[in-house]
Amino acid sequence: MKVSTLAKELNSLAYHGRGIIIGKSADGKKAVTAYFIMGRSVNSRNRVFVAEGEAMRTKAFDESKMVDPHLIIYYPVRVLGNKTIVTNGDQTDTIYDLMDKQMTFEQALRTREFEDDKPNFTPRISGIIHHEKGEMNFAMSILKSAEGDDSSCERFTYAYNNPIAGRAKFIHTYQCDGDPLPSFEGEPKTLELPDADIDAMTDLIWTNLNEDNKVSLFVRYIDLESGESETRIVNKNK
């Protein structure tokens, strides 16, 4: 299995779109997750992340410039008990609501498809972390059009039990830049997580995202014993 560094992987593309990273810290004591958004249009770049308790939402930086909130304003992060949900759209709410009704992560996402932003049909990427008694497991999902055909939806879920310390999985919406943008392909990538505190990890990710296209970053460390969490948010718009 190919293992890449955060810096190398984040620098490999000028435009990943949106990305989710989930793994276990190098010391094995914390669940680590990060979510970032990038943008090319004025509307997409006109955003910031805002914390709301344990949740996090997107918000227009300049309300007067917001053209269309559709697919732009949503909750990327919500917490349901000892489960943390991270996604690139309003499927966060779908997962939260249906899991609260005893459906599984995968069952909840079967009610959704890729985004309706023709011609890109941006994939919906989602992740969920479950922690209990010092242990963790997580899953990732991608819902995407089949070869850009919006009549066909491909669904992939990847589950990781007792993940290796110092490793993370990384999934993002686009395979590379293009017009239309090609959807991510293959399994989530495997990354090495350095032995770093949350501030150093946040700086590492933010620094290595493309300067022109990065918009906002969320990073959270969850202590697997206590369940307590630390969060950092970085916004390019200030």
C-alpha positions as a Markdown table, in Angstrom:
| # | Residue | x | y | z |
|---|---|---|---|---|
| 1 | Met | 0.0 | 0.0 | 0.0 |
| 2 | Lys | 1.3 | 3.4 | -0.9 |
| 3 | Val | 1.7 | 5.8 | 2.0 |
| 4 | Ser | 2.2 | 9.5 | 1.3 |
| 5 | Thr | 3.0 | 12.4 | 3.5 |
| 6 | Leu | 0.4 | 15.2 | 4.0 |
| 7 | Ala | 2.6 | 17.8 | 2.4 |
| 8 | Lys | 3.3 | 15.7 | -0.7 |
| 9 | Glu | -0.4 | 14.7 | -1.2 |
| 10 | Leu | -1.8 | 18.2 | -0.6 |
| 11 | Asn | 0.8 | 19.7 | -3.0 |
| 12 | Ser | 0.1 | 17.2 | -5.7 |
| 13 | Leu | -2.9 | 19.1 | -6.9 |
| 14 | Ala | -3.7 | 22.8 | -7.2 |
| 15 | Tyr | -7.4 | 22.0 | -6.8 |
| 16 | His | -8.7 | 19.1 | -4.8 |
| 17 | Gly | -12.2 | 20.7 | -4.4 |
| 18 | Arg | -13.3 | 19.6 | -0.9 |
| 19 | Gly | -11.3 | 17.1 | 1.2 |
| 20 | Ile | -11.8 | 14.9 | 4.3 |
| 21 | Ile | -9.0 | 13.4 | 6.3 |
| 22 | Ile | -9.6 | 10.9 | 9.1 |
| 23 | Gly | -7.1 | 8.9 | 11.1 |
| 24 | Lys | -5.5 | 8.1 | 14.5 |
| 25 | Ser | -2.7 | 10.2 | 16.0 |
| 26 | Ala | 0.9 | 9.0 | 16.1 |
| 27 | Asp | 0.6 | 8.3 | 19.8 |
| 28 | Gly | -2.6 | 6.3 | 19.3 |
| 29 | Lys | -4.5 | 8.5 | 21.8 |
| 30 | Lys | -6.6 | 10.7 | 19.5 |
| 31 | Ala | -8.9 | 10.5 | 16.6 |
| 32 | Val | -7.9 | 13.1 | 14.0 |
| 33 | Thr | -10.1 | 14.6 | 11.4 |
| 34 | Ala | -9.8 | 17.6 | 9.0 |
| 35 | Tyr | -12.1 | 19.0 | 6.4 |
| 36 | Phe | -11.1 | 21.7 | 3.9 |
| 37 | Ile | -12.9 | 23.6 | 1.1 |
| 38 | Met | -11.3 | 25.1 | -1.9 |
| 39 | Gly | -12.9 | 27.4 | -4.5 |
| 40 | Arg | -12.5 | 28.8 | -8.0 |
| 41 | Ser | -15.6 | 30.9 | -8.4 |
| 42 | Val | -16.3 | 34.1 | -6.5 |
| 43 | Asn | -19.4 | 32.5 | -4.9 |
| 44 | Ser | -17.4 | 29.4 | -3.7 |
| 45 | Arg | -14.6 | 31.5 | -2.3 |
| 46 | Asn | -17.0 | 33.8 | -0.5 |
| 47 | Arg | -17.2 | 31.6 | 2.6 |
| 48 | Val | -15.9 | 31.0 | 6.1 |
| 49 | Phe | -16.3 | 28.2 | 8.6 |
| 50 | Val | -18.1 | 29.1 | 11.9 |
| 51 | Ala | -18.2 | 26.9 | 15.0 |
| 52 | Glu | -21.6 | 26.2 | 16.6 |
| 53 | Gly | -20.9 | 24.2 | 19.7 |
| 54 | Glu | -19.6 | 20.8 | 18.6 |
| 55 | Ala | -21.0 | 21.4 | 15.1 |
| 56 | Met | -19.5 | 23.6 | 12.4 |
| 57 | Arg | -21.2 | 25.4 | 9.5 |
| 58 | Thr | -20.3 | 27.4 | 6.4 |
| 59 | Lys | -21.3 | 31.0 | 6.2 |
| 60 | Ala | -21.1 | 33.7 | 3.5 |
| 61 | Phe | -18.2 | 36.0 | 4.3 |
| 62 | Asp | -19.8 | 38.9 | 2.4 |
| 63 | Glu | -23.6 | 38.4 | 2.3 |
| 64 | Ser | -24.0 | 41.0 | -0.4 |
| 65 | Lys | -21.9 | 38.8 | -2.8 |
| 66 | Met | -23.7 | 35.5 | -2.1 |
| 67 | Val | -25.3 | 34.6 | -5.5 |
| 68 | Asp | -26.7 | 31.2 | -4.7 |
| 69 | Pro | -26.5 | 29.4 | -1.3 |
| 70 | His | -27.5 | 26.1 | -2.9 |
| 71 | Leu | -24.6 | 23.6 | -2.3 |
| 72 | Ile | -22.6 | 26.4 | -0.6 |
| 73 | Ile | -24.1 | 26.8 | 2.8 |
| 74 | Tyr | -24.4 | 23.7 | 5.0 |
| 75 | Tyr | -23.2 | 22.0 | 8.1 |
| 76 | Pro | -20.0 | 20.1 | 7.3 |
| 77 | Val | -19.7 | 18.8 | 10.9 |
| 78 | Arg | -22.2 | 17.5 | 13.4 |
| 79 | Val | -21.9 | 15.3 | 16.5 |
| 80 | Leu | -24.3 | 12.5 | 17.5 |
| 81 | Gly | -23.3 | 11.1 | 20.8 |
| 82 | Asn | -19.9 | 9.5 | 20.3 |
| 83 | Lys | -20.1 | 9.8 | 16.6 |
| 84 | Thr | -18.6 | 12.7 | 14.6 |
| 85 | Ile | -20.0 | 13.2 | 11.1 |
| 86 | Val | -18.0 | 15.2 | 8.5 |
| 87 | Thr | -19.2 | 15.8 | 4.9 |
| 88 | Asn | -19.0 | 18.2 | 2.0 |
| 89 | Gly | -22.8 | 19.0 | 1.9 |
| 90 | Asp | -26.2 | 18.9 | 3.5 |
| 91 | Gln | -25.9 | 15.1 | 3.6 |
| 92 | Thr | -24.4 | 15.8 | 7.1 |
| 93 | Asp | -28.0 | 16.4 | 8.2 |
| 94 | Thr | -29.3 | 13.3 | 6.4 |
| 95 | Ile | -26.8 | 11.1 | 8.2 |
| 96 | Tyr | -27.4 | 12.7 | 11.6 |
| 97 | Asp | -31.2 | 12.5 | 11.3 |
| 98 | Leu | -31.4 | 8.9 | 10.0 |
| 99 | Met | -28.7 | 7.5 | 12.3 |
| 100 | Asp | -30.6 | 9.1 | 15.2 |
| 101 | Lys | -33.5 | 6.9 | 13.9 |
| 102 | Gln | -31.2 | 3.8 | 14.1 |
| 103 | Met | -30.2 | 3.6 | 10.4 |
| 104 | Thr | -26.6 | 3.0 | 9.5 |
| 105 | Phe | -24.2 | 5.4 | 7.9 |
| 106 | Glu | -24.5 | 3.5 | 4.6 |
| 107 | Gln | -28.3 | 3.2 | 4.8 |
| 108 | Ala | -28.6 | 7.0 | 5.3 |
| 109 | Leu | -26.5 | 7.8 | 2.3 |
| 110 | Arg | -28.5 | 5.5 | 0.1 |
| 111 | Thr | -31.2 | 8.2 | 0.2 |
| 112 | Arg | -28.8 | 10.7 | -1.4 |
| 113 | Glu | -26.8 | 11.1 | -4.7 |
| 114 | Phe | -24.1 | 13.3 | -6.1 |
| 115 | Glu | -24.7 | 17.1 | -6.3 |
| 116 | Asp | -26.8 | 18.5 | -9.1 |
| 117 | Asp | -24.1 | 21.0 | -10.3 |
| 118 | Lys | -24.1 | 20.1 | -14.0 |
| 119 | Pro | -21.7 | 19.4 | -15.7 |
| 120 | Asn | -19.4 | 18.5 | -12.8 |
| 121 | Phe | -21.9 | 16.5 | -10.7 |
| 122 | Thr | -19.6 | 17.0 | -7.7 |
| 123 | Pro | -19.4 | 13.8 | -5.6 |
| 124 | Arg | -20.8 | 13.8 | -2.1 |
| 125 | Ile | -18.0 | 12.7 | 0.2 |
| 126 | Ser | -18.7 | 11.8 | 3.8 |
| 127 | Gly | -16.9 | 10.4 | 6.9 |
| 128 | Ile | -17.9 | 9.3 | 10.3 |
| 129 | Ile | -15.8 | 8.6 | 13.4 |
| 130 | His | -17.1 | 6.3 | 16.3 |
| 131 | His | -15.1 | 6.3 | 19.5 |
| 132 | Glu | -15.7 | 4.3 | 22.7 |
| 133 | Lys | -13.5 | 3.2 | 25.6 |
| 134 | Gly | -10.3 | 4.3 | 24.1 |
| 135 | Glu | -10.9 | 2.7 | 20.7 |
| 136 | Met | -12.1 | 4.1 | 17.4 |
| 137 | Asn | -13.3 | 3.1 | 14.0 |
| 138 | Phe | -14.4 | 5.1 | 11.1 |
| 139 | Ala | -15.9 | 5.0 | 7.6 |
| 140 | Met | -15.8 | 7.1 | 4.5 |
| 141 | Ser | -18.2 | 7.3 | 1.5 |
| 142 | Ile | -18.3 | 8.7 | -1.9 |
| 143 | Leu | -21.4 | 9.1 | -4.1 |
| 144 | Lys | -20.6 | 10.0 | -7.7 |
| 145 | Ser | -21.9 | 10.0 | -11.2 |
| 146 | Ala | -20.9 | 7.1 | -13.4 |
| 147 | Glu | -18.4 | 8.6 | -15.9 |
| 148 | Gly | -20.2 | 11.9 | -15.7 |
| 149 | Asp | -23.6 | 10.4 | -16.5 |
| 150 | Asp | -26.1 | 11.9 | -14.1 |
| 151 | Ser | -28.6 | 9.1 | -14.7 |
| 152 | Ser | -26.3 | 6.6 | -12.9 |
| 153 | Cys | -25.0 | 6.9 | -9.3 |
| 154 | Glu | -22.0 | 4.9 | -8.0 |
| 155 | Arg | -21.8 | 4.4 | -4.2 |
| 156 | Phe | -18.7 | 3.3 | -2.4 |
| 157 | Thr | -18.2 | 2.9 | 1.4 |
| 158 | Tyr | -14.9 | 2.2 | 3.1 |
| 159 | Ala | -14.8 | 1.0 | 6.7 |
| 160 | Tyr | -11.7 | 1.0 | 9.0 |
| 161 | Asn | -11.7 | -0.8 | 12.3 |
| 162 | Asn | -9.0 | -0.2 | 14.8 |
| 163 | Pro | -7.0 | 2.0 | 12.5 |
| 164 | Ile | -3.2 | 2.1 | 12.7 |
| 165 | Ala | -1.7 | 4.9 | 14.8 |
| 166 | Gly | 0.0 | 7.5 | 12.7 |
| 167 | Arg | -2.1 | 6.8 | 9.6 |
| 168 | Ala | -5.0 | 8.6 | 8.0 |
| 169 | Lys | -7.3 | 8.2 | 5.0 |
| 170 | Phe | -7.8 | 11.1 | 2.6 |
| 171 | Ile | -10.7 | 11.5 | 0.1 |
| 172 | His | -11.4 | 14.5 | -2.0 |
| 173 | Thr | -14.0 | 15.4 | -4.6 |
| 174 | Tyr | -12.0 | 15.8 | -7.8 |
| 175 | Gln | -9.4 | 13.7 | -9.4 |
| 176 | Cys | -7.7 | 16.7 | -10.8 |
| 177 | Asp | -8.5 | 20.1 | -12.4 |
| 178 | Gly | -10.5 | 20.1 | -15.6 |
| 179 | Asp | -13.7 | 21.3 | -17.3 |
| 180 | Pro | -15.8 | 19.5 | -16.4 |
| 181 | Leu | -14.1 | 18.5 | -13.2 |
| 182 | Pro | -13.4 | 14.7 | -13.1 |
| 183 | Ser | -14.6 | 12.9 | -9.9 |
| 184 | Phe | -12.2 | 11.3 | -7.4 |
| 185 | Glu | -11.3 | 7.7 | -8.3 |
| 186 | Gly | -10.2 | 4.7 | -6.3 |
| 187 | Glu | -10.0 | 4.1 | -2.6 |
| 188 | Pro | -9.2 | 6.9 | -0.1 |
| 189 | Lys | -5.5 | 7.6 | 0.0 |
| 190 | Thr | -3.3 | 6.6 | 2.9 |
| 191 | Leu | -1.4 | 9.3 | 4.6 |
| 192 | Glu | 1.3 | 9.4 | 7.3 |
| 193 | Leu | 0.2 | 11.5 | 10.3 |
| 194 | Pro | 3.2 | 13.1 | 12.0 |
| 195 | Asp | 3.6 | 13.3 | 15.7 |
| 196 | Ala | 2.2 | 16.8 | 16.0 |
| 197 | Asp | -0.2 | 18.6 | 18.3 |
| 198 | Ile | -3.4 | 20.1 | 16.8 |
| 199 | Asp | -1.8 | 23.5 | 16.1 |
| 200 | Ala | 1.1 | 22.1 | 14.2 |
| 201 | Met | -1.2 | 19.8 | 12.3 |
| 202 | Thr | -3.5 | 22.6 | 11.3 |
| 203 | Asp | -0.5 | 24.7 | 10.2 |
| 204 | Leu | 0.9 | 21.8 | 8.2 |
| 205 | Ile | -2.4 | 21.2 | 6.3 |
| 206 | Trp | -3.2 | 24.9 | 5.7 |
| 207 | Thr | 0.4 | 25.7 | 4.5 |
| 208 | Asn | 0.3 | 22.9 | 2.0 |
| 209 | Leu | -3.0 | 23.7 | 0.4 |
| 210 | Asn | -2.8 | 25.8 | -2.8 |
| 211 | Glu | -2.6 | 29.4 | -1.8 |
| 212 | Asp | -4.9 | 30.7 | -4.6 |
| 213 | Asn | -7.7 | 28.1 | -4.2 |
| 214 | Lys | -7.9 | 27.3 | -0.4 |
| 215 | Val | -10.8 | 28.9 | 1.4 |
| 216 | Ser | -11.3 | 27.3 | 4.9 |
| 217 | Leu | -10.0 | 24.5 | 7.1 |
| 218 | Phe | -11.4 | 22.6 | 10.1 |
| 219 | Val | -9.3 | 20.3 | 12.3 |
| 220 | Arg | -10.4 | 18.3 | 15.3 |
| 221 | Tyr | -8.6 | 16.1 | 17.7 |
| 222 | Ile | -10.8 | 13.8 | 19.9 |
| 223 | Asp | -9.3 | 12.2 | 23.0 |
| 224 | Leu | -10.2 | 8.5 | 22.7 |
| 225 | Glu | -10.3 | 8.0 | 26.5 |
| 226 | Ser | -12.2 | 11.1 | 27.7 |
| 227 | Gly | -14.1 | 11.9 | 24.5 |
| 228 | Glu | -13.1 | 15.5 | 24.9 |
| 229 | Ser | -12.2 | 17.4 | 21.7 |
| 230 | Glu | -10.1 | 20.3 | 20.5 |
| 231 | Thr | -11.0 | 22.2 | 17.3 |
| 232 | Arg | -9.2 | 24.7 | 15.1 |
| 233 | Ile | -10.7 | 26.7 | 12.2 |
| 234 | Val | -8.7 | 28.7 | 9.7 |
| 235 | Asn | -10.4 | 31.0 | 7.2 |
| 236 | Lys | -8.7 | 32.8 | 4.3 |
| 237 | Asn | -11.4 | 35.5 | 4.5 |
| 238 | Lys | -10.9 | 37.6 | 7.6 |
